[in-house]
Every structure is written in structure tokens, then in C-alpha cells.
């Protein structure tokens, strides 16, 4: 067992190292500010956030890490370091489907850190609008969930929008039962978003079969309703509990523990190529036998892995559909260029939604 003197020695060493870390963080920040200045000299509207460069930094550090500091913590620490550094270059405004403490908000923090300026809006359409009008640098919208499937409204918005997909985020969705008192016996009514209710249906029927459950626009709104009423509970996130002063009655009540939502990042500008990229396109096919097969064949013939295909009615003509397709690879790759050139000649309409870093 170490003596108090030994502990004091190590504490002094930690203080010395912390002072050095602080000095180095400030040195790093000076270089970041200079990079931002040089970027603005060449392109006043350039995105300061560069996901490819961030991934390169983190992956290099993880490769160099000899421990015992864990690799996952390196990701978390450097996400905040880079978030704070970007805030020194200029405000990074991110629009998202609010209010605060929704799972979209959590996805934003996972991607941009806590130093970004977050702009909660009332609808997915408003997220697109904020970015298109230049009031936000980025927007974050849900696109699909492992339990509930695709978010059709987001797909529909891409049909008429000129925004590009700048990146993607996979956010684990963990639902908690929250209330003011934290006691199960006090609950007389439960509020949550329809998707959250559906994802917790079995738990609710088993544990609270006689308690009415009502839908509200978001899980955060459900938490807000609990703040002043001890008889009301919400199905929401841990962040919502912290934000609205609630207690967790039961953690992780979702029926499927492998519950993730994929979010897309929207921007006016395209990100840099990273070497591990994904390309999304929107297509409309001719109404004939084998049209979809002919449309997709070039992806296979050029060795491209198609990771997603989703159809939506075009709303312009009966039985005409748009297809949203994700493929592995970047627009600058020859095989991707050639495949898309062939596809374009076989469809009525093609729109490239962007090449962007795949989630890692």
C-alpha cells in the first residue's frame, strides 16, 4: 500500500503534466486559427469542419497509442479538442430537429462536439431550409432506424433540395423511462415520440399495461411535460433527464437492444475525399420490364458494393418511383464515374446527392 507521500508525489506529477497539456493545447489552437485564416483567404465560404482530416488525426493517434489510455477515450477527447478549436476559427452552426435532448441532438454532439452552436428547429424541412439559406453551416437529419426503417420525409426532401450529403452518423438509441419522482408507482400517464413508443411496446405492455401512452412530437417534448407533473413519465434519452431535471425510473427499456439510427449531415459544400467514402444518388427508372435490373447492373459490373436501395413514389406520375441508392466509393474514383455514366444513360433522371466519409 502506497504512503500519503507517494500519492502526493504522483499528484504533483499529474499537475505538472496537466500544465504541459494546457500549454500544448494553446499551441495547437494557434495553428488551427492560422489554418482557418488561410482557408478563408482562398474561399470565404469554405467549411472549416473537415471530417476526413479529423478521422486521419484520430486514427493516427489510435495507431500510436501504447496505452493504458483507452482508444475510445482518444476519440471522445479529440472530438472535444477539435470542436473547441473550430469554435476559435468561427461559429459552426448546426441545425437539427429539436427541441434539445432529442436523439438528433445527441447525434450532433457525437459529430461536432459540445462547442458547436446548435440550432433546434421544428421540422426536417426547416433543417434543410436553415442550411439552404445560409443560417447554419450544417444540418443533421435522421434517415433510417434499425427497428422502424427509413425516414421517408427525409428522402422526399432530397428530391427538390440542392444540398449535399456531407457525412453520416450512427447513433445508438437507448430509451429510458423518466419522471420527476423516479418512482414507478407514481406514473399515471406516459408521453413519447411515436417511434420511441413503438420501440418500447413490449416492455410497456409487460410492465405498465394499464397506463395510457400518448404521442408527442419528440422525446424531448415528452421529458419537458414531466418537469412539473410527478404523475407523468416520459420515454426519452439520458440527456433529456439531465436537461429537464428528471430521474431515471428504468434504463434501456427498448425491446431491441441493437437499436441504431443513421443520421445524415447536410451542407452546401462537398467534403474532401478520405479513402473510405460512400456515394448517394437518386434515380428514376423507365417504366418497362427489367428496368430496375438494367439500372443497377453497372454497379455490379464495375465492382461497386451497393449498401442501400430505397424507393419512393415520384408524386408526378402514377406508378413512377424514385430510387435512393448508396454505394461504397467516391465520385472521383474511375470505377464510380464509369458506373454512374452508364446508369445515367439508362434512367429518366439522376441526381448525385454527394460523396462523403462513411461512418467509422
C-alpha positions, -999 to +999 in steps of 0.1 A: +000+000+000+014+034-010+021+060+016+004+095+015+038+109+005+038+087-026+003+098-035+013+134-032+043+128-054+020+114-082-005+142-078+023+168-083+034+149-114-002+150-127-004+187-121+028+192-140+016+171-169-018+190-169+001+223-171+020+209-201-011+196-218-027+231-214+003+248-229+003+224-258-035+228-264-030+265-267-001+260-291-023+237-311-051+262-312-028+289-326-020+266-356-057+258-360-065+296-361-039+301-389-053+272-409-087+288-407-073+322-418-056+306-448-088+288-458-109+320-457-083+337-479-089+312-507-126+305-501-146+328-478-174+303-476-153+272-470-164+247-444-140+248-415-151+213-404-131+187-423-143+152-413-115+135-434-088+153-416-104+147-382-106+110-389-070+110-400-058+126-368-078+103-345-068+071-364-031+081-364-032+087-326-050+054-320-024+037-341+004+053-320-013+047-287+006+023-264-019+026-235-031+024-208-053+053-220-082+037-239-087+042-277-124+050-273-114+078-249-090+092-275-119+096-299-140+114-272-112+137-260-101+147-295-137+153-307-140+179-280-105+193-287-113+197-324-148+211-316-133+238-293-106+245-319-132+250-347-151+274-324-120+296-323-119+298-361-156+309-363-190+298-353-201+263-365-238+265-366-256+232-368-294+229-374-313+199-362-348+186-354-354+199-319-360+206-292-328+200-272-321+165-259-336+146-289-316+118-304-308+140-333-293+164-308-272+136-294-260+127-330-250+163-335-229+163-303-213+130-313-202+145-346-195+182-338-188+181-301-201+205-274-185+237-287-206+240-319-237+263-319-268+241-322-300+255-337-331+234-329-359+237-354-394+224-357-392+201-387-369+182-411-379+207-438-367+235-415-333+218-411-329+218-449-341+254-451-317+267-424-287+253-444-300+264-478-305+300-466-270+300-450-283+304-415-265+272-405-233+257-417-246+221-414-279+203-408-284+169-392-315+148-402-325+112-395-326+089-425-332+053-411-336+033-380-327-004-375-361-010-360-385+014-377-369+016-411-364+046-434-375+081-426-395+088-458-398+125-452-361+130-453-359+111-486-386+132-501-367+164-492-338+155-513-359+155-545-360+193-547-331+203-525-297+213-538-279+204-505-252+177-505-247+149-480-216+159-461-213+129-438-232+103-417-235+095-380-247+062-364-263+070-330-273+042-306-308+048-294-313+039-258-347+047-243-352+054-206-383+058-186-381+092-168-402+111-143-399+138-117-400+115-087-383+084-102-410+061-088-428+036-110-459+037-087-465+074-093-470+071-131-505+078-144-496+086-180-467+082-204-456+105-232-431+100-261-425+101-298-444+075-318-411+057-328-400+055-292-433+041-281-432+015-309-396+006-300-406+000-263-441-016-269-433-050-254-418-035-222-447-012-217-473-039-222-455-062-198-447-037-171-473-009-174-502-025-192-529-002-177-511+031-180-522+052-211-494+062-235-498+093-256-478+105-286-460+139-287-437+154-315-404+144-298-389+125-269-375+158-256-410+173-256-422+143-236-395+150-210-405+186-209-440+177-200-428+157-170-409+185-154-438+199-134-461+169-131-450+139-109-477+117-123-464+119-158-435+098-173-415+101-205-397+077-227-366+097-236-328+100-235-304+103-206-295+138-218-332+147-216-332+136-179-303+158-172-317+188-191-352+187-176-342+176-141-358+142-142-349+108-126-344+076-145-370+050-133-358+023-157-329+023-181-329+008-216-365-002-220-363-006-258-374-041-270-344-044-294-311-036-278-294-034-312-313-001-319-294+025-340-305+055-361-285+067-390-283+104-395-271+124-425-252+157-423-262+183-448-241+211-463-238+233-494-203+221-500-188+187-505-163+172-481-128+161-491-122+126-502-109+103-474-104+069-490-132+054-471-162+071-487-198+065-497-218+080-526-255+085-526-276+090-557-313+095-566-326+078-597-359+075-616-364+045-639-382+040-672-414+021-668-406-012-686-398-048-678-364-053-663-358-016-659-345-017-623-322-047-631-307-028-661-303+003-639-284-015-612-262-038-633-234-012-639-227-011-602-221-048-601-201-049-634-177-022-620-173-040-587-192-015-565-209-026-534-244-012-531-252-008-494-288+006-497-317+010-521-350+026-512-380+035-534-404+065-531-433+075-553-423+104-575-457+121-570-455+133-606-470+103-624-488+072-612-465+042-606-434+062-612-407+059-585-375+075-573-348+052-560-323+062-534-291+043-537-259+042-515-227+027-529-192+023-515-167+046-532-161+082-542-172+102-572-135+109-580-128+071-584-128+059-621-150+029-614-176+051-597-175+076-625-179+049-652-207+031-634-227+064-629-222+073-666-237+040-676-266+044-651-273+079-663-279+066-698-305+041-685-327+062-663-351+091-667-334+112-640-303+110-619-292+133-591-259+128-572-265+136-535-228+136-526-198+116-518-189+117-481-169+098-454-185+066-443-192+062-406-163+046-388 
